[in-house]
Amino acid sequence: MADAAPPAPAPRWLSAAQELLAKVGATQGGAIEQASQWCADTIGAGGLVHLFGTGHSRIPVEEMFPRYGSYPGWHAMIELSMTFIGEGVGTNGQRQAMYIERMPGLAEVILSNYEFGPGDAMMVFSASGLTAAPVEMARGARRRGMRVIAVTSVAQSMSADPDPAAGARLLDEADLVIDLCTPPADALSIIDNLATPVGPGSTIAAVAIVNSIKVRVAELLTERGQMPPVITRAAVVGQEQSRGLFEQAYREHARRLAHVIARQGGG
């Protein structure tokens, strides 16, 4: 019988992604723990951790709630004008989204739709951390008394000047910074005879960070006897219990969110 062929090496991007996640784990553990403690304090007290990102930074925002393995306490603030970019060109194209996220004052308009609780927190995602919307979102949240956690690439942010409309970097407006550890170009793979790198890394890093926070917060809330219901698949707990957990989680989310949107756009 012929010897089995040796395993193929991991594709280049997978190897780079593994190195990236290892770097995040080795360098950002303290910041992730601090963020988890703050988020557990907020959710345990009945409040919300608000999450905001533009462009592809919408992805980690949607990772937190609602989906299987998630629980109430996370509020995804998704503005379609800056995130619904799948067509690339034409209606809802990337050009419009990039223009809109650089508009000064827009974040303040978004924030004016909500009545934030005294213990609420804000988590803002932006790989570059240079454009007006995420920077002003962090600034406005801090002005309202919220702790602000920035998830951004320090190397990418420091590789360019902030947008004049923003006047600062996201990392300057945050109480806590979690570094995505991605390079200035974001993309991780260099290909021979190709001048531009390929394969962005910020999404996988951001998703790994927020799930690390989600799990640690669940541990903390469980220890404190404050854990909300977790949306769980029927394959794990059975159809009836799965449906019950879904309804409990959504009722709890609605209860918390009702306090935040009660005034619906009062100035």
Secondary structure, 3 states (H helix, E strand, C coil): CCCCCCCCCCCHHHHHHHHHHHHHHHHCHHHHHHHHHHHHHHHHCCCCEEEEECHHHHHHHHHHCCCCCCCCCEEEECCHHHHCCCCCCCCCCHHHHHHHCCCCCHHHHHHCCCCCCCCCEEEEECCCCCCHHHHHHHHHHHHCCCEEEEEECHHHHHCCCCCCCCCCCHHHCCCEEEECCCCCCCEEECCCCCCCCEEECHHHHHHHHHHHHHHHHHHHHHHHCCCCCCCCCHHHHCHHHHHHHHHHHHHHHHHHHHHHCCCCCCC
